[in-house]
Amino acid sequence: MPFPVVVSNPKLPPITPMLLYRLSAADYSTGDYYHYAYDGVGNRIYQESMVSGQSSVSSYHYDHANRLVDVNGIPYSWDTSGNLLSAGMNTYTYESANHLSSIMNQFATSIELATSFILLSVLR
């Protein structure tokens, strides 16, 4: 199994949120890597990766409440309770106690989730 070798990346802007203990890079002996940049409050704003010879770059944007608004132009939306309503082509619904109740994808395939009140009372 490859092991990570953490190094700084001169191609990315300085990572001031390192004081917040954010991962800035993970480089593997296989040549795979993940490099990250963050804004002043620690939100990831950039990711560059190489996995099995395929490179990719992602950019992340946030609103004034530090909620993710989009990743590479794919929109995310939230309700007033902070629940994720949509992420790209997936939509999420919640029951009255803000527990996730269903997920629907772009093919109209729905996953219904049941909340176990017995389990919730045990976990609390």
C-alpha positions as CSV (number, residue, x, y, z in Angstrom):
1,M,0.0,0.0,0.0
2,P,1.4,3.4,-0.9
3,F,2.2,5.7,1.9
4,P,1.6,9.5,2.0
5,V,4.6,11.9,2.0
6,V,3.4,15.3,3.0
7,V,5.3,18.2,1.3
8,S,4.5,21.8,0.4
9,N,3.5,22.6,-3.1
10,P,5.1,25.7,-4.7
11,K,2.4,25.8,-7.4
12,L,-0.3,26.6,-4.8
13,P,-0.8,29.8,-2.8
14,P,0.6,29.9,0.8
15,I,-1.5,27.8,3.2
16,T,-2.1,30.2,6.1
17,P,-4.9,28.0,7.6
18,M,-2.2,25.4,8.5
19,L,-2.6,26.9,11.9
20,L,-6.1,25.3,11.7
21,Y,-4.5,21.9,11.0
22,R,-5.7,21.6,7.4
23,L,-4.1,19.0,5.1
24,S,-2.2,20.9,2.4
25,A,-0.8,17.9,0.4
26,A,-0.6,14.2,0.3
27,D,1.9,12.7,-2.1
28,Y,2.1,9.0,-2.5
29,S,5.0,6.7,-3.6
30,T,2.9,5.6,-6.6
31,G,3.0,9.2,-8.0
32,D,-0.6,9.9,-7.0
33,Y,-1.1,13.1,-5.1
34,Y,-3.7,15.5,-3.6
35,H,-2.9,19.2,-3.0
36,Y,-5.2,21.6,-1.3
37,A,-5.6,25.4,-0.7
38,Y,-7.9,27.1,1.8
39,D,-9.3,30.5,2.4
40,G,-8.8,32.5,5.6
41,V,-11.4,30.6,7.6
42,G,-10.3,27.1,6.6
43,N,-12.7,26.4,3.7
44,R,-11.1,24.4,0.9
45,I,-11.0,26.6,-2.2
46,Y,-8.8,24.5,-4.5
47,Q,-7.9,20.9,-5.0
48,E,-5.4,19.5,-7.5
49,S,-4.9,15.8,-7.8
50,M,-3.3,13.0,-9.8
51,V,-4.7,9.6,-9.5
52,S,-3.6,6.7,-11.7
53,G,-2.2,9.2,-14.2
54,Q,-5.4,11.2,-14.4
55,S,-5.1,14.8,-13.2
56,S,-8.0,16.9,-12.0
57,V,-8.5,20.4,-10.5
58,S,-11.5,21.4,-8.5
59,S,-12.5,24.9,-7.2
60,Y,-14.9,25.5,-4.3
61,H,-17.0,28.6,-3.6
62,Y,-18.9,29.5,-0.4
63,D,-21.6,32.0,0.6
64,H,-21.4,34.5,3.5
65,A,-22.4,31.8,6.0
66,N,-19.5,29.5,4.8
67,R,-21.9,27.1,3.1
68,L,-20.6,25.4,0.0
69,V,-22.3,27.1,-3.0
70,D,-20.7,25.3,-5.9
71,V,-17.9,22.9,-6.9
72,N,-16.6,23.5,-10.4
73,G,-19.8,25.3,-11.2
74,I,-22.1,22.5,-9.9
75,P,-24.5,24.2,-7.5
76,Y,-25.3,23.3,-3.9
77,S,-28.3,24.7,-2.0
78,W,-29.3,24.7,1.6
79,D,-32.4,25.4,3.7
80,T,-32.6,27.8,6.6
81,S,-31.8,25.0,9.0
82,G,-28.5,24.3,7.2
83,N,-29.7,21.1,5.6
84,L,-28.3,20.3,2.1
85,L,-31.2,20.4,-0.4
86,S,-29.4,19.8,-3.6
87,A,-25.9,19.0,-4.8
88,G,-25.7,18.8,-8.6
89,M,-28.4,16.5,-9.7
90,N,-29.2,15.0,-6.3
91,T,-31.9,16.4,-4.1
92,Y,-32.4,15.7,-0.4
93,T,-35.5,15.9,1.8
94,Y,-35.7,16.0,5.6
95,E,-38.4,15.2,8.1
96,S,-39.6,17.7,10.8
97,A,-36.7,17.0,13.2
98,N,-34.2,17.7,10.3
99,H,-33.2,14.1,9.9
100,L,-32.5,13.1,6.3
101,S,-35.5,11.2,4.9
102,S,-34.8,10.7,1.2
103,I,-32.3,11.2,-1.6
104,M,-33.3,11.4,-5.2
105,N,-30.8,11.3,-8.1
106,Q,-31.0,12.6,-11.7
107,F,-32.6,9.3,-12.8
108,A,-35.5,9.8,-10.4
109,T,-34.1,6.9,-8.3
110,S,-35.1,7.6,-4.7
111,I,-33.6,6.2,-1.5
112,E,-36.0,6.4,1.4
113,L,-34.4,6.5,4.8
114,A,-36.2,5.5,8.0
115,T,-35.3,7.1,11.3
116,S,-35.2,4.7,14.2
117,F,-36.5,6.6,17.2
118,I,-35.3,3.8,19.5
119,L,-31.7,4.1,18.0
120,L,-31.8,7.9,18.3
121,S,-32.8,7.7,22.0
122,V,-30.0,5.2,22.7
123,L,-27.4,7.5,21.0
124,R,-28.5,10.6,22.9
